[in-house]
Amino acid sequence: MSSPFSYSGKLYLLPTTLGDNEPLEVLPATVQHQVERLDIFIAENEKTARRAIKKLVPGKSQPSLQFFILNKHTDPAEVSGFLEACKTGKDIGLLSEAGCPGVADPGAEVVKIAHREGIQVVPMVGPSSILLAMMASGMNGQNFAFNGYLPIDKAARKGEIKNLEKISHEKNQAQSFIETPYRNNKMLEDLTQVLHPGTRICIACDLTLPTEFIVTKTAADWRKTKVDLHKKPTIFILQKDY
């Protein structure tokens, strides 16, 4: 059978740690091997990408590395050019700032282009805060949705929380989302005020770190619980069972 790919160069999706822990505590050696041999990377921030590479492969030469920066300031017209090296037979690594590329991550745009251009995409195993939170939540792992960020406007945010609770009940579907870390405490306050007292809320904080905190309680129980989530990366999940 002929190859479904147009070029020999591949795009490797390279997970990174979710926090400041030792890479090989959460990343398999296969990720280390790929980072060791690659010289072209796509990342959100060159400084943090170089730091992640150095921590994973301390002896790797840094001056020869080439970076393409993909973030909210990147001109969309430039992105397709990031993969030109794949068309000459070279492999490229796509690094996330934290966790897995392409999931709640701008790298999804590069992956879309790779498929369009006939470039093979190779996902590598690594930590995903969304999946880790779902695994530990005790909620419906057969049917769940990730909703990204909820609205910043207070009224709109509360309306969306009620909407997610309604969908959760109707579809028996766990609803997960994130918040800017400095607004986490306010988010929890809104959840406990808006949701039905019996609706379950999972808070999954500092995943994979020594300070990891994953607890599921009803909204009524969270109202009586003091917890400080300020500036801590957190996944929120809710599910209304009845």
C-alpha positions as CSV (number, residue, x, y, z in Angstrom):
1,M,0.0,0.0,0.0
2,S,1.3,3.4,-0.9
3,S,2.0,5.9,2.0
4,P,-0.8,8.3,2.8
5,F,1.9,11.0,3.5
6,S,3.3,13.4,1.0
7,Y,6.7,13.9,2.8
8,S,9.2,11.9,4.8
9,G,9.5,14.6,7.5
10,K,7.3,14.2,10.6
11,L,5.7,16.5,13.2
12,Y,6.3,15.2,16.7
13,L,3.9,16.4,19.4
14,L,6.1,16.7,22.5
15,P,4.5,17.0,25.9
16,T,6.2,18.9,28.7
17,T,5.8,18.9,32.5
18,L,2.8,20.6,34.1
19,G,5.0,22.3,36.6
20,D,8.5,22.5,38.0
21,N,9.2,18.9,38.6
22,E,11.8,16.5,37.2
23,P,10.8,15.7,33.6
24,L,11.4,11.9,33.8
25,E,9.1,11.7,36.7
26,V,6.2,12.3,34.3
27,L,7.6,12.0,30.8
28,P,8.6,8.7,29.2
29,A,12.1,8.2,27.9
30,T,10.8,8.2,24.3
31,V,10.0,12.0,24.6
32,Q,13.6,12.6,25.9
33,H,14.9,10.6,22.9
34,Q,13.0,12.7,20.4
35,V,14.0,16.0,22.0
36,E,17.6,14.8,21.9
37,R,17.7,14.2,18.2
38,L,15.5,17.1,17.0
39,D,16.9,20.6,16.1
40,I,13.7,22.4,14.9
41,F,10.9,23.3,17.3
42,I,7.6,25.1,17.3
43,A,6.8,26.6,20.7
44,E,4.8,29.4,22.4
45,N,7.8,31.0,24.0
46,E,11.4,30.4,23.0
47,K,12.9,31.1,26.5
48,T,10.6,28.6,28.3
49,A,11.0,26.0,25.5
50,R,14.8,26.2,25.7
51,R,14.5,25.8,29.5
52,A,12.3,22.7,29.1
53,I,14.7,21.2,26.5
54,K,17.8,21.8,28.7
55,K,16.1,20.2,31.7
56,L,15.1,17.2,29.7
57,V,18.4,16.8,27.8
58,P,21.1,18.8,29.7
59,G,23.9,18.0,27.3
60,K,22.0,19.1,24.2
61,S,23.7,22.0,22.2
62,Q,21.4,25.0,22.3
63,P,23.0,27.5,19.8
64,S,22.1,25.4,16.8
65,L,18.4,25.0,17.7
66,Q,15.8,26.7,15.5
67,F,12.5,27.9,16.9
68,F,9.3,29.0,15.3
69,I,7.1,30.9,17.8
70,L,3.3,30.3,17.8
71,N,1.2,32.4,20.1
72,K,-1.5,35.0,20.0
73,H,0.9,37.5,18.4
74,T,1.8,35.2,15.5
75,D,0.6,36.2,12.0
76,P,-1.6,33.3,10.8
77,A,-0.2,33.7,7.3
78,E,3.2,32.6,8.7
79,V,2.2,29.4,10.4
80,S,2.1,27.1,7.3
81,G,5.8,28.1,6.7
82,F,6.8,26.6,10.0
83,L,6.5,23.1,8.5
84,E,8.6,23.6,5.4
85,A,11.5,21.6,6.9
86,C,9.2,18.5,6.9
87,K,8.9,18.8,3.2
88,T,12.7,18.4,2.9
89,G,12.8,15.3,5.0
90,K,13.5,16.9,8.4
91,D,11.5,16.2,11.6
92,I,10.0,19.0,13.7
93,G,9.0,19.0,17.4
94,L,5.9,20.9,18.6
95,L,6.3,21.8,22.3
96,S,3.5,22.8,24.7
97,E,4.1,25.3,27.4
98,A,2.6,22.7,29.8
99,G,1.2,19.3,29.2
100,C,0.2,18.0,25.7
101,P,0.4,20.0,22.5
102,G,-2.8,20.6,20.6
103,V,-5.1,20.2,23.5
104,A,-6.2,23.6,24.9
105,D,-3.1,24.7,23.1
106,P,-2.4,26.9,20.0
107,G,-0.4,24.0,18.5
108,A,-3.7,22.6,17.2
109,E,-3.4,25.1,14.3
110,V,0.0,23.6,13.2
111,V,-1.4,20.0,13.5
112,K,-4.3,21.0,11.3
113,I,-1.9,22.3,8.6
114,A,0.2,19.2,8.9
115,H,-2.8,17.0,8.0
116,R,-3.7,19.3,5.2
117,E,-0.2,19.2,3.8
118,G,0.1,15.4,4.1
119,I,2.7,15.5,6.9
120,Q,2.7,12.7,9.4
121,V,1.7,13.7,12.9
122,V,3.2,11.7,15.8
123,P,1.7,12.2,19.3
124,M,4.0,11.4,22.2
125,V,2.8,10.2,25.6
126,G,2.8,12.7,28.4
127,P,0.7,14.4,31.1
128,S,-2.7,16.0,30.2
129,S,-4.2,17.9,33.0
130,I,-7.6,17.5,31.5
131,L,-7.4,13.7,31.4
132,L,-5.7,13.4,34.7
133,A,-8.4,15.4,36.4
134,M,-11.2,13.3,34.7
135,M,-9.4,10.1,35.8
136,A,-9.4,11.2,39.4
137,S,-12.7,13.0,39.6
138,G,-15.1,10.0,40.0
139,M,-17.3,11.6,37.3
140,N,-18.5,10.2,34.0
141,G,-15.3,9.2,32.1
142,Q,-17.5,7.7,29.3
143,N,-19.1,11.0,28.4
144,F,-17.4,14.3,29.2
145,A,-16.6,17.7,27.6
146,F,-13.9,20.3,28.0
147,N,-15.1,23.8,27.7
148,G,-11.9,25.9,28.0
149,Y,-12.4,29.3,29.7
150,L,-15.8,30.5,30.8
151,P,-16.9,34.1,30.2
152,I,-15.1,36.8,32.2
153,D,-18.3,38.9,32.6
154,K,-19.9,38.0,35.9
155,A,-23.5,37.6,34.7
156,A,-22.4,35.7,31.5
157,R,-20.2,33.4,33.6
158,K,-23.0,32.5,36.0
159,G,-25.3,31.9,33.1
160,E,-22.8,29.6,31.5
161,I,-22.3,27.7,34.7
162,K,-26.1,27.1,34.9
163,N,-26.0,26.0,31.2
164,L,-23.2,23.5,31.8
165,E,-25.1,22.1,34.8
166,K,-28.2,21.7,32.6
167,I,-26.3,19.9,29.9
168,S,-24.6,17.7,32.5
169,H,-27.9,16.6,33.8
170,E,-29.6,16.1,30.4
171,K,-26.7,14.2,28.8
172,N,-25.2,12.6,31.9
173,Q,-22.0,14.4,30.8
174,A,-19.2,15.7,33.0
175,Q,-18.3,19.3,32.2
176,S,-14.7,20.5,32.7
177,F,-13.2,23.9,32.3
178,I,-10.4,26.1,33.4
179,E,-9.9,29.6,34.8
180,T,-7.1,32.1,34.9
181,P,-5.2,31.0,38.1
182,Y,-5.6,34.4,39.9
183,R,-9.4,34.1,39.5
184,N,-9.7,30.5,40.7
185,N,-11.1,31.4,44.2
186,K,-13.8,33.6,42.7
187,M,-14.7,30.8,40.3
188,L,-15.2,28.3,43.1
189,E,-17.3,30.9,45.0
190,D,-19.5,31.3,41.9
191,L,-19.9,27.6,41.4
192,T,-21.0,27.1,45.0
193,Q,-23.5,30.0,44.7
194,V,-25.0,29.1,41.3
195,L,-25.1,25.3,41.2
196,H,-27.7,23.0,42.8
197,P,-26.5,22.0,46.3
198,G,-26.2,18.3,45.2
199,T,-24.2,19.0,42.0
200,R,-20.7,17.5,42.3
201,I,-17.7,19.7,41.8
202,C,-14.2,18.3,41.3
203,I,-11.2,20.6,41.9
204,A,-8.0,19.2,40.5
205,C,-5.1,21.5,41.4
206,D,-1.3,21.4,40.8
207,L,-1.5,18.1,39.0
208,T,1.6,15.9,39.1
209,L,3.3,18.2,41.6
210,P,4.1,17.5,45.2
211,T,1.3,19.9,46.1
212,E,-1.3,18.0,44.0
213,F,-4.9,18.4,45.3
214,I,-7.8,16.5,43.7
215,V,-11.1,16.5,45.6
216,T,-14.7,16.0,44.6
217,K,-17.5,17.3,46.8
218,T,-21.1,18.5,46.3
219,A,-21.6,22.3,45.9
220,A,-23.2,22.3,49.4
221,D,-20.1,20.7,50.9
222,W,-17.7,23.0,49.1
223,R,-19.6,26.0,50.6
224,K,-18.4,24.7,54.0
225,T,-14.8,24.0,52.9
226,K,-11.9,26.5,52.9
227,V,-9.4,26.0,50.2
228,D,-6.9,28.5,48.6
229,L,-6.5,28.0,44.8
230,H,-5.0,31.4,44.1
231,K,-2.5,31.3,41.2
232,K,-2.5,27.5,41.2
233,P,-3.2,25.7,37.8
234,T,-6.6,24.1,38.3
235,I,-9.1,22.1,36.4
236,F,-12.8,22.4,37.4
237,I,-15.3,19.6,36.7
238,L,-19.0,19.6,37.5
239,Q,-21.7,17.0,37.1
240,K,-25.4,17.0,38.1
241,D,-26.5,13.4,38.7
242,Y,-30.2,14.1,39.3
